[in-house]
Amino acid sequence: MTKHIVIIDIVRTMCVIWIVGVWHMVDYFPGHDLLNYNYVTIGVLGIFTFLSGLFLGKKKMSPIEFYKSRLFRFLSRLPPCLLRKHRILLWG
């Protein structure tokens, strides 16, 4: 059993709150041009990406196996999504 590190969850949660709550929503508020938040956003995106990659890298597998599993996960979900999109476009 691996040891759960709570501070990493807290940092990831704060990153998600910043990405969703500030970066995506700030354009809807007046006076958003006065804020210079771009450097913070770049840092937050970097931290979130690093932590997500850190958790993905915990499994011991070769890069070929890793990308094979990722490709299988993507391709196994693709046909239902395409069928649904096709149905929505044809029948509304």
Steps between C-alpha positions, in 0.01 A plus 500: 500500500640837405506796732245767409642854498225749583695813408521385136121469489465847649740650244322327211164623632628855520633471145163378371320782682738753344468352150120477508417790728747762382651414165178388330258734675689829526394617153139523619580765761546872430845640562679173437756685289636659816610163638834359394446133577671341200822408681306340784288304252808369320644387833175338608468311170859382534447379858178320407663332201803398705290349779278314254806357327648410836201281580501344154867415537452287812429186298807308384455438128688568182411808295359279224265324745400836650407654165331178388274509806425872447420444135273207586315711758446775245403276208262288707295811584515656154230299311216572749591868500504517121166318477344738748637804320374363168156436648481850648607663175247302292198498730565798725 
